[in-house]
Amino acid sequence: MKLCIPTDDNRGLTGRLSAHFGSAPYFTLVESETGEAEVVSNLVSAHEPGTCQAAGTLRVFGVGAVLCRSLGRRAYGRLREMGLPVFVTEAEVTEQALEEYRAGRLARLTSESACHGGRGHGRHHDE
């Protein structure tokens, strides 16, 4: 399955995870079975809080799930509508997140645990 992991850089499996899904400059797309990685730019990373359009851009890449540190309720709702599960990770780099996913150690995000409000909110936005 192809996983989408929002990252702050384009270093593939050694890339640093972004603190938030929608404003991540890049999406690292990783095949969960092989670990093959491709990095694509998030062309809609600059947006006002609550207007995330990034979820819709994932359709063209054949993504089956999202692994991230945090995302807002609107993005969560869009991903859910698309049938994409979202898993929460505390990993610092892409490869760690992939390992956690493979080991079944990631919790699935729920609407109650998605962020409320704009940037700077929630436990993962203090970085």
Buried (B, 14 or more C-beta within 10 A) or exposed (E): EBBBBBBBBEBBBEBBBBBBBBBBBBBBBBBBEEBEBEBBEBEBBEBEBBEBBBBBBBEEEEBBBBBBBBBBBBBBBBBBEEEBEBBBBEBEBBBBBBBBBEEEEBEEBEEEBBBEEEBEBBEBBEE
